[in-house]
Amino acid sequence: MDTVTLGKTGITVNKNGFGALPIQRVSREEAARLLTMALDGGMTFFDTARFYTDSEEKIGYALSHRRSEFFLATKTAAVTAEGFWADLETSLRNLKTDYVDLYQFHNPAFCPKPGDGTGLYEAMETARAQGKVRFIGITNHRLAVAQEAIDSGLYATLQFPFCYLATDKDQAIRTAARDAGMGFIAMKALSGGLIRDSAAAYAWLAQYPEVLPIWGVQRESELKEFLSYVKEPPALDEARQALIQADRVQLKGSFCRGCGYCMPCPVGIEINNCARMSLMIRRAPQADQLTPEMQAKMAKIENCLHCGQCASKCPYGLDTPKLLEENYKDYKEILAGKQP
């Protein structure tokens, strides 16, 4: 069984983290079944967030009676100390615990530090002194903020997008975090669904002993794939290397990762799906992307105000309105070809 230790924290877990964002989309009982199956199958790191609606409540419902068997991470997107304390108390109540192993600032636009005027880091230190937080972490999609967090020496862990589509700049962030003794948690390990072969994704990430991937799990079939890697980790053989190289060629350049930080759209465009439709329609079952519901969602692109709000919030600096326009044009051409 592959394990990973999160930097200087001493937290050692199976190299399969459970990403609990998707369990928002299933019932409480189904979420409990998946969470229990994951823990029984060897997963020992569960990552959620206050932002993920009822995800924390479902974890508390399913696993609180087994609290000593796993490590728990959650996040706050608060921008004030008052908001921080409200989030923390809500999270502890929902999770039915009196502490979290890792409490993370959730994709802040800046790196919280002592004396920055927000009181956020001071609140985090107080929570740690009270025993409500064991370790302090930060998540981010922005290279500059991630690097600043590493350089600050204030954080035990960094959660950052990392998969086999990683750029040289992404690799530099991973290396810097490792050299600083920080734990590195890889989000978007399947690039928001664009990577279809989980075994290839796992095998590539297994090259980095300091990296903990977290996998977003919503279905039993998905969970069973990852649990099978606990006992039999897939190898990075020639066939998987060829697949990875082909994906890198197809997905190189500017593409939407589906993170959703551009949302909400003032005219209701589902940007995080519509702006990457050209890729999804070629990499997922095409029929799933051509339903009447999806056609209606794509048609909303015609209402784009070109206000620039989405582009200003994109952590990857994408020209989101242009991506929407290009994806809609491609979508209509594909749709026309499928209709008599």
Beta strands, then each sheet from edge to edge (+ up, - down):
strand 1: 3-5
strand 2: 12-14
strand 3: 17-19
strand 4: 45-47
strand 5: 71-76
strand 6: 100-106
strand 7: 133-139
strand 8: 157-161
strand 9: 183-187
strand 10: 211-216
sheet 1: 1+ 2-
sheet 2: 3+ 4+ 5+ 6+ 7+ 8+ 9+ 10+ 3+
end
